[in-house]
Each structure stands twice: as structure tokens, then as C-alpha cells.
Amino acid sequence: MLADVTEYLDNKIEQNSKKLVFTFYELRVKMDLTEPTIEKFLRLSETRLTNLGYQTYKPGDVYTYEGEPQIVKDNELLIAIKE
């Protein structure tokens, strides 16, 4: 699982290193993860992203990106921002 998290995060960071968005669709449908596996995947991702200097946010949290306040949507399981 840790290798999957690392690969996923590396791909996400390569696409956009400032804002990473983890959606329900990506994890549940595309990656075919179960609910318990998604929870573990998100915990591991959040730990790694925090260690890399990202601020992480979960559904309902308010965050600022490029000077604009935003809210994490219900279909977004995790947002990571690096200023």
C-alpha cells in the first residue's frame, strides 16, 4: 500500500505541485479501492504530504488558494496545498 501511495503522490505532484486534489471518483472508481482501504490510503497520504510541507484539508474545511477562500467539496476527500 505504501508503494501505491508514493506512486500516486509522485504523479499528483508532477501534475501540479501546489494543489493536490484527491476525489472520491479517483480513489473509489478509477483505483477500485474499498472504503476501509480509502481511509488507510488517505491517512498515509496525509502523513507523507505533511512531511513534504503541505497543508491538508478534508471535506467541509475552508482553505485559501491563490488568495481566494475555498471550501473542500463533498466529493473531494483530501486537498493538499503547498504555498
Number of C-alpha atoms within 10 A of each C-alpha: 10 12 8 11 18 14 12 13 18 12 12 16 13 11 11 10 16 15 17 20 17 18 16 17 13 15 18 14 11 9 11 12 15 12 11 8 14 17 13 15 17 16 14 15 22 20 12 16 18 14 10 10 12 20 16 20 19 17 14 13 13 13 18 11 13 8 7 7 9 13 15 17 15 12 12 18 21 22 22 21 19 15 11
